[in-house]
């Protein structure tokens, strides 16, 4: 369309033309300096508040201003900003997101939290990213820890932890309306108010529709996605601030089409079977904070989560999770801060076949209900040995019903050789516990076109995946102009769990597992702010995965490669062109990923994104956003559920945000 090229020329004109920078009246790049960002508070690494600079882990924080200026409309899009995090879009609804290797449609080595509530699915050993969303303006920050976090968060925090932290209701008293339309469409509405001296609440709703994917021939992939959600948050504190209560809840639905490629007849391969997927669910979380004194803080939390998915192709599944958590932070003296806690989690999963009139196959599952209990305790001591040296050590101990005991220790050291220099090192052990899709099934049938009976193993017959991780990092910052962050790691994996593809998909194509492997890598981030109205960030990561052994479980040849690009790089630049005009450019590169055939290989690609925003008033922002400006379409990841990888297309949309 011609108007798109005119807008593109306008963006390029703004980039290359000299402009006069005037005094800024609206929030801009001068809101937070690089030094302020380096001193940001982080809670994910140790479950107690500390400065980013003094965190003995590969930590990164996405601020609310970063989210706004990225042009992201969903949480996975915002996560592309994290150095060393491989974020690849598979289809309109599906994402592959992981840190430090072993990415996939359901990446099983990454723990994701939202306000302390685990988003890790008990069904598919990962995160359903299409149902994890918010009005993005309500997110305060996103903390990302690359590397194990199991010593405080427990199982499944193997290669990293993502913690999405939403704003306190007192910070969202005003109303907010966001509308965007173009190659994708959506709307978000939030309204907050105060109901007591220290009581605040808000409600929100969000709608999204996206069908911007093509097949390898450039035709519409017909995998359209529609989703909607709504919820609330309430915050209250007593007069002296010692007691605080938070409660929040969400309900959502998601509907999408997909075209699965399955092998169900040995004479016909890669048949395309249309499938309709309906998802719905909700959750409720409440937390009580008690600040007994400056030296003693306690937190008690409860959450309930329910999820249901129906696939027209083969089955329906639902899960329910109940989680109770207690934590106590106690300053023993000036040198030692002890953090300890207890947790209990119960997950219930039920599956049943979908036997509609349009069902191709009749299936039965045995058993149909799976219970998973977990109880755990952890402790951690932050020891300020000297003014320039801090040691953090601790462990989590877990008992669960597949194998009686797991221990997940960690030792981290932070050295402050100079005022603006930090050197840290760590060694950790972490595990991934089995999910329902790890329960290998025995298929009993005489004819693939009639009834199939899937008899699953029990959790008691499984052991956990284990990683031993060694890390080293360095940070440097120079006032508010420059910062450098480096991290290196070496991980040793022992993978014992086997994904049961008969349950996750309709038919088995490949059942193999990387049994023994190592991964080593480097991650680097440079932030530079030469002028008050400009900011640049360059990040890159390199990973080398060495697969030591593979366990093959059928006659299909096992793959001897991972689905992770060896090299990732990104360059972000932000300009406050004038008091009311912002320009953001984002260049991303991902290395080639091999496939089982040449048509399933993911070639290396470069993507250029842009955002041009105008603030005609304090309460209104209008922006034009473009993704993949330099390429009409390209694939980013292949998950094996289609004949060939789907193509991410070039996209344009207009967005408006009104505060009232």
LINHU-V571358 format. One record per residue. N is the residue number from 1. PHI is phi in whole degrees, -180 to 180 (999 if undefined). NEAR is the number of other C-alpha atoms within 12 Angstrom. Layout:
N,PHI,NEAR ; N,PHI,NEAR
This chain:
1,999,11 ; 2,-63,8 ; 3,-62,11 ; 4,-66,22 ; 5,-70,15 ; 6,-64,12 ; 7,-65,24 ; 8,-60,28 ; 9,-62,18 ; 10,-63,19 ; 11,-61,29 ; 12,-64,20 ; 13,-61,16 ; 14,-65,26 ; 15,-74,24 ; 16,-98,13 ; 17,-82,12 ; 18,-67,12 ; 19,-130,16 ; 20,-94,15 ; 21,-86,19 ; 22,-103,16 ; 23,-61,18 ; 24,-91,22 ; 25,-102,19 ; 26,-94,23 ; 27,-63,25 ; 28,-146,34 ; 29,-68,36 ; 30,-80,27 ; 31,-68,21 ; 32,-133,23 ; 33,-81,28 ; 34,-62,33 ; 35,-64,26 ; 36,-63,24 ; 37,-66,31 ; 38,-66,36 ; 39,-94,24 ; 40,-59,27 ; 41,-81,29 ; 42,-130,35 ; 43,-117,33 ; 44,-72,44 ; 45,-67,42 ; 46,-127,43 ; 47,65,39 ; 48,-140,31 ; 49,-71,20 ; 50,-154,22 ; 51,-76,25 ; 52,-57,36 ; 53,-63,38 ; 54,-102,40 ; 55,-95,45 ; 56,-86,46 ; 57,-162,50 ; 58,-80,51 ; 59,-109,47 ; 60,-146,46 ; 61,-123,40 ; 62,-95,37 ; 63,-85,35 ; 64,-62,31 ; 65,-67,29 ; 66,-61,36 ; 67,-63,32 ; 68,-62,40 ; 69,-81,43 ; 70,-76,41 ; 71,79,44 ; 72,-66,36 ; 73,-113,37 ; 74,-137,37 ; 75,-64,39 ; 76,-58,39 ; 77,-63,35 ; 78,-67,38 ; 79,-69,39 ; 80,-60,41 ; 81,-74,41 ; 82,-80,45 ; 83,-61,43 ; 84,80,47 ; 85,-98,47 ; 86,-86,46 ; 87,-118,40 ; 88,-131,47 ; 89,-93,36 ; 90,-98,40 ; 91,-152,42 ; 92,-60,39 ; 93,-107,39 ; 94,-106,37 ; 95,-130,36 ; 96,-113,39 ; 97,-135,44 ; 98,-160,43 ; 99,-113,46 ; 100,59,50 ; 101,99,46 ; 102,60,39 ; 103,-78,35 ; 104,-177,36 ; 105,-55,34 ; 106,-119,33 ; 107,-71,39 ; 108,-98,46 ; 109,-117,46 ; 110,-128,47 ; 111,-95,46 ; 112,-120,46 ; 113,-123,29 ; 114,-133,35 ; 115,54,35 ; 116,87,36 ; 117,-96,36 ; 118,-70,41 ; 119,-98,39 ; 120,-70,40 ; 121,-78,40 ; 122,-74,41 ; 123,-88,41 ; 124,-113,35 ; 125,48,36 ; 126,-172,37 ; 127,-122,34 ; 128,-82,35 ; 129,-70,35 ; 130,-72,39 ; 131,-106,42 ; 132,-103,41 ; 133,-153,40 ; 134,-157,44 ; 135,-67,43 ; 136,-63,42 ; 137,-67,41 ; 138,-86,44 ; 139,-86,31 ; 140,-76,30 ; 141,-166,35 ; 142,-125,40 ; 143,-97,41 ; 144,-128,44 ; 145,-110,44 ; 146,-91,48 ; 147,119,54 ; 148,-62,52 ; 149,-133,50 ; 150,-72,50 ; 151,-65,46 ; 152,-118,46 ; 153,-100,49 ; 154,91,49 ; 155,-58,50 ; 156,83,44 ; 157,-87,47 ; 158,-89,47 ; 159,-105,50 ; 160,169,48 ; 161,-136,49 ; 162,-112,50 ; 163,-123,39 ; 164,-93,39 ; 165,-114,31 ; 166,-91,34 ; 167,-72,32 ; 168,-64,33 ; 169,-61,35 ; 170,-65,27 ; 171,-91,25 ; 172,-132,32 ; 173,-69,27 ; 174,-79,25 ; 175,-85,28 ; 176,-143,31 ; 177,-127,30 ; 178,-120,38 ; 179,-129,31 ; 180,-144,31 ; 181,-156,25 ; 182,155,23 ; 183,-76,28 ; 184,-143,32 ; 185,-132,30 ; 186,-174,32 ; 187,-152,32 ; 188,-139,36 ; 189,-134,34 ; 190,-140,34 ; 191,-140,32 ; 192,-125,30 ; 193,-160,26 ; 194,-105,22 ; 195,-117,17 ; 196,-157,15 ; 197,-55,15 ; 198,-123,24 ; 199,-121,27 ; 200,-140,31 ; 201,-151,33 ; 202,-152,36 ; 203,-129,32 ; 204,-149,38 ; 205,-148,33 ; 206,-147,38 ; 207,-131,33 ; 208,-147,36 ; 209,-135,29 ; 210,-146,35 ; 211,-140,32 ; 212,-92,36 ; 213,-135,37 ; 214,-128,29 ; 215,-86,28 ; 216,-66,24 ; 217,-90,16 ; 218,91,20 ; 219,-86,17 ; 220,-59,22 ; 221,-76,33 ; 222,56,25 ; 223,-119,32 ; 224,-73,30 ; 225,-135,33 ; 226,-131,30 ; 227,-144,37 ; 228,-151,33 ; 229,-157,34 ; 230,-156,32 ; 231,-175,32 ; 232,-146,36 ; 233,-145,39 ; 234,-131,37 ; 235,-130,37 ; 236,-144,30 ; 237,-139,27 ; 238,-79,18 ; 239,-62,12 ; 240,-88,14 ; 241,77,19 ; 242,-75,21 ; 243,-111,23 ; 244,-139,29 ; 245,-126,30 ; 246,-128,36 ; 247,-139,34 ; 248,-152,37 ; 249,-152,32 ; 250,-143,33 ; 251,-134,30 ; 252,-154,33 ; 253,-143,31 ; 254,-150,36 ; 255,-135,32 ; 256,-155,34 ; 257,-104,30 ; 258,-147,34 ; 259,-115,32 ; 260,-82,35 ; 261,-108,28 ; 262,-128,29 ; 263,-102,25 ; 264,-122,25 ; 265,-142,16 ; 266,-63,13 ; 267,-92,8 ; 268,-134,11 ; 269,-103,17 ; 270,57,22 ; 271,-73,20 ; 272,-93,20 ; 273,-120,28 ; 274,-64,25 ; 275,-142,31 ; 276,-115,29 ; 277,-119,32 ; 278,-118,30 ; 279,-127,35 ; 280,-155,32 ; 281,174,32 ; 282,-169,31 ; 283,-153,34 ; 284,-142,31 ; 285,-135,34 ; 286,-138,29 ; 287,-141,31 ; 288,-117,29 ; 289,-113,29 ; 290,-128,27 ; 291,-93,24 ; 292,-63,19 ; 293,-164,17 ; 294,-64,16 ; 295,-100,19 ; 296,-143,23 ; 297,-135,29 ; 298,-124,31 ; 299,-138,33 ; 300,-124,30 ; 301,-139,34 ; 302,-136,32 ; 303,-143,34 ; 304,-128,30 ; 305,-134,34 ; 306,-131,34 ; 307,-146,36 ; 308,-141,32 ; 309,-132,35 ; 310,-121,30 ; 311,-108,35 ; 312,-61,32 ; 313,-71,36 ; 314,-148,37 ; 315,-165,34 ; 316,-129,34 ; 317,-146,37 ; 318,-139,33 ; 319,-137,35 ; 320,-135,29 ; 321,-131,36 ; 322,-119,29 ; 323,-137,34 ; 324,-124,30 ; 325,-138,36 ; 326,-133,29 ; 327,-143,35 ; 328,-134,33 ; 329,-106,33 ; 330,-133,28 ; 331,-82,25 ; 332,-71,18 ; 333,-162,16 ; 334,-69,16 ; 335,-101,19 ; 336,-119,22 ; 337,-120,33 ; 338,-99,31 ; 339,-121,36 ; 340,-140,35 ; 341,-168,35 ; 342,-128,29 ; 343,-149,33 ; 344,-134,28 ; 345,-136,33 ; 346,-123,27 ; 347,-120,34 ; 348,-123,30 ; 349,-123,31 ; 350,-125,29 ; 351,-128,32 ; 352,-153,28 ; 353,-73,31 ; 354,-94,27 ; 355,-116,21 ; 356,-74,17 ; 357,-67,11 ; 358,-95,16 ; 359,-75,23 ; 360,-77,24 ; 361,-126,26 ; 362,-99,26 ; 363,-132,34 ; 364,-132,29 ; 365,-117,31 ; 366,-145,25 ; 367,-75,22 ; 368,-107,27 ; 369,-127,24 ; 370,-130,35 ; 371,-110,28 ; 372,-134,33 ; 373,-106,30 ; 374,-145,33 ; 375,-127,29 ; 376,-148,35 ; 377,-140,35 ; 378,-139,38 ; 379,-142,35 ; 380,-153,37 ; 381,-121,35 ; 382,-99,39 ; 383,-109,27 ; 384,-85,25 ; 385,-66,20 ; 386,-137,17 ; 387,-62,16 ; 388,-108,21 ; 389,-142,24 ; 390,-129,30 ; 391,-119,32 ; 392,-121,39 ; 393,-140,34 ; 394,173,35 ; 395,-161,35 ; 396,-111,35 ; 397,-123,34 ; 398,-128,37 ; 399,-121,27 ; 400,-144,32 ; 401,-89,27 ; 402,-104,29 ; 403,-155,24 ; 404,-65,21 ; 405,-152,22 ; 406,-136,33 ; 407,-123,32 ; 408,-138,40 ; 409,-82,35 ; 410,-152,41 ; 411,-132,34 ; 412,-134,39 ; 413,-127,33 ; 414,-121,36 ; 415,-117,31 ; 416,-113,26 ; 417,-69,18 ; 418,-151,15 ; 419,-59,17 ; 420,-117,25 ; 421,-127,25 ; 422,-137,35 ; 423,-126,34 ; 424,-137,37 ; 425,-147,34 ; 426,-156,37 ; 427,-135,34 ; 428,-145,41 ; 429,-123,39 ; 430,-141,45 ; 431,-134,44 ; 432,-114,46 ; 433,-87,49 ; 434,-72,46 ; 435,-113,44 ; 436,-60,42 ; 437,-73,34 ; 438,-90,39 ; 439,-83,37 ; 440,-58,30 ; 441,-115,29 ; 442,-100,21 ; 443,-93,26 ; 444,-115,18 ; 445,-166,17 ; 446,-104,10 ; 447,-148,15 ; 448,-66,20 ; 449,-100,14 ; 450,-122,17 ; 451,-59,21 ; 452,-122,27 ; 453,-114,26 ; 454,-103,29 ; 455,-104,23 ; 456,-91,30 ; 457,-68,27 ; 458,-107,26 ; 459,-58,28 ; 460,-63,24 ; 461,-89,19 ; 462,-112,28 ; 463,-115,27 ; 464,-98,37 ; 465,-74,37 ; 466,-132,35 ; 467,-133,39 ; 468,-112,35 ; 469,-121,40 ; 470,-120,32 ; 471,-133,38 ; 472,-146,33 ; 473,-147,36 ; 474,-146,34 ; 475,-131,39 ; 476,-145,33 ; 477,-144,31 ; 478,-121,23 ; 479,53,22 ; 480,-110,26 ; 481,-110,28 ; 482,-152,28 ; 483,-148,35 ; 484,-136,31 ; 485,-134,40 ; 486,-124,37 ; 487,-147,39 ; 488,-131,32 ; 489,-151,38 ; 490,-141,32 ; 491,-118,36 ; 492,-116,32 ; 493,-112,36 ; 494,-124,30 ; 495,-99,36 ; 496,-112,28 ; 497,-93,34 ; 498,-118,36 ; 499,-69,35 ; 500,-89,34 ; 501,-74,31 ; 502,-65,34 ; 503,-86,39 ; 504,-67,33 ; 505,-120,30 ; 506,-86,34 ; 507,-136,33 ; 508,-87,30 ; 509,-109,31 ; 510,-146,26 ; 511,-126,28 ; 512,-140,28 ; 513,-142,33 ; 514,-74,30 ; 515,-83,28 ; 516,-126,25 ; 517,-161,31 ; 518,-131,30 ; 519,-139,34 ; 520,-131,29 ; 521,-162,34 ; 522,-130,31 ; 523,-135,39 ; 524,-140,34 ; 525,-138,35 ; 526,-122,29 ; 527,-117,35 ; 528,-139,31 ; 529,-129,29 ; 530,-68,22 ; 531,-133,20 ; 532,-63,26 ; 533,-105,33 ; 534,-133,29 ; 535,-151,36 ; 536,-127,29 ; 537,-140,34 ; 538,-117,31 ; 539,-134,36 ; 540,-153,35 ; 541,-149,36 ; 542,-131,32 ; 543,-138,32 ; 544,-127,26 ; 545,-103,30 ; 546,-111,26 ; 547,-87,27 ; 548,-81,19 ; 549,-153,21 ; 550,-129,24 ; 551,-99,26 ; 552,-98,18 ; 553,-115,22 ; 554,-153,13 ; 555,-80,12 ; 556,-76,14 ; 557,-63,16 ; 558,-74,23 ; 559,-74,24 ; 560,-113,23 ; 561,-146,27 ; 562,-96,33 ; 563,-106,39 ; 564,-116,43 ; 565,-67,41 ; 566,-68,34 ; 567,-130,31 ; 568,-126,41 ; 569,-149,36 ; 570,-151,37 ; 571,-132,32 ; 572,-114,37 ; 573,-134,35 ; 574,-130,38 ; 575,-132,37 ; 576,-95,37 ; 577,-66,34 ; 578,-150,29 ; 579,-62,27 ; 580,-127,28 ; 581,-127,36 ; 582,-123,41 ; 583,-131,41 ; 584,-130,43 ; 585,-124,35 ; 586,-142,39 ; 587,-110,32 ; 588,-125,36 ; 589,-133,34 ; 590,-132,33 ; 591,-73,30 ; 592,-66,26 ; 593,-121,31 ; 594,-72,24 ; 595,-135,25 ; 596,-69,25 ; 597,-146,15 ; 598,-63,14 ; 599,-74,21 ; 600,-103,26 ; 601,-75,31 ; 602,-102,33 ; 603,-66,26 ; 604,-60,23 ; 605,-142,31 ; 606,-120,27 ; 607,-125,35 ; 608,-116,29 ; 609,-113,39 ; 610,-145,43 ; 611,-141,43 ; 612,-124,42 ; 613,-123,36 ; 614,-131,30 ; 615,-112,29 ; 616,-69,20 ; 617,-151,18 ; 618,-64,18 ; 619,-103,21 ; 620,-131,23 ; 621,-131,30 ; 622,-118,32 ; 623,-141,36 ; 624,-112,37 ; 625,-126,41 ; 626,-133,40 ; 627,-117,39 ; 628,58,31 ; 629,-62,31 ; 630,-89,23 ; 631,-149,19 ; 632,-69,24 ; 633,-168,30 ; 634,-162,38 ; 635,-84,39 ; 636,-119,45 ; 637,-163,42 ; 638,-121,39 ; 639,-106,36 ; 640,87,32 ; 641,-96,35 ; 642,-128,33 ; 643,-61,27 ; 644,-133,35 ; 645,-60,39 ; 646,-76,44 ; 647,-106,39 ; 648,-78,40 ; 649,-94,35 ; 650,-66,29 ; 651,-134,36 ; 652,-133,32 ; 653,-157,32 ; 654,-105,32 ; 655,-136,35 ; 656,-129,32 ; 657,-130,34 ; 658,-118,27 ; 659,-102,25 ; 660,-145,19
